[in-house]
Amino acid sequence: MGHHSLDSLDKKILRMIAEDARVPFLEVARTCNVSGAAIHQRIQKLTDIGVLKGSQFIIDAEKIGYDTCAYIGINLRTPESFDDVVNELRQIPEIVECHYTTGDYDMFIKIYAKNNHHLLNIIHDRLQPLGLARSESIISFTTAFKRQLPILDMSCDEDEF
């Protein structure tokens, strides 16, 4: 993994577009005291080097009927089956994130379900057949806050990056 040095302008641009991906480039330019062309060039550079990987709309899961958000730690009976299990997890649309982890679990997933009964069905009918040795579910009541990355904190010393 290559690390890229970001200057204060890059960080300011990233902070602004992370807060609102639809912010007009001219507004970013005015805030940063540079030209619109400079912002376009910086955004293109950040995209080309892989710092930016697109933009997206954030869907409120509850507003479309997915009232239960859960995190599930998974341990596999046969850890050699990681790749096969991940491929199967990709086929479950309610799973929105999957991470390989250290510690108590082989993998950690984030899942949205319509309700607790739906969550139980997903665990029983879709996850258990994948060869789980055990799993632990944690239901999230609400998101207290969510941010992109700490790198967007302008107080960071640039030498740390």
Salt bridges, closest charged atoms under 4 A:
ASP7 OD1 - ARG42 NH1 2.87
ASP10 OD1 - ARG42 NH1 2.79
ASP10 OD2 - LYS45 NZ 2.98
ASP60 OD2 - LYS63 NZ 3.89
GLU94 OE2 - HIS118 NE2 3.31
GLU97 OE1 - HIS99 NE2 2.76
ASP125 OD1 - HIS124 ND1 2.80
